[in-house]
Amino acid sequence: MAIAGCATPSSPPICAALRGVGAVPITGAAGVTRIRYTYADEAMRLPHLQCRADQGDRTAMVELARALETGSGVARDDSRAAALYEKAAQDRPAFTSIYSPPVRPGGAGQVMMIPNADGGPGNAEAKYRLGHMLVEGRGIARDADRGRQLITEAERKHGRADDPGGI
């Protein structure tokens, strides 16, 4: 009996050429560990962000989108920024259910819950920033109702959001 598995996606081609990127784990007061990246050369920052965003890292998507939205180190591109915010803001299921049928007639099948690495609620800062872009119609078709809804969701998750850097 052969069992089919999922192939592990290979790293995007841009990642193989990256050198001079360091990673330092930092554990906050709440016990949450985050990675702080350091760069031997600031020119490596944007390719590294793009690489991490291509791999589904929502924090990298937001950081890259912010750079594109403000023109920080890269040509300003509101539509690309909005697309990255949209992707990072999406709520995704934390698990995927896979049904395995019974091995023999009359037997019982089973459901396996497989954790999704990129599952969970969308990034609050992405929701906040995308919401403002939607309200203003900047880089994306204007949709004030959806924009206000996203801003409200972000504020609900993190309290008041007067300062976009605070989200």
Secondary structure, DSSP 8 states (H G I E B T S, - for coil): ------------HHHHT--SEEEEEEE-TTS-EEEEEEESSGGGHHHHHHHHHHTT-HHHHHHHHHHHHHTSSS---HHHHHHHHHHHH--B-SEEEEEE--SSTT---EEEEEE-TT-BS--HHHHHHHHHHHHHTSSS---HHHHHHHHHHHHHHHS--SSGGG-
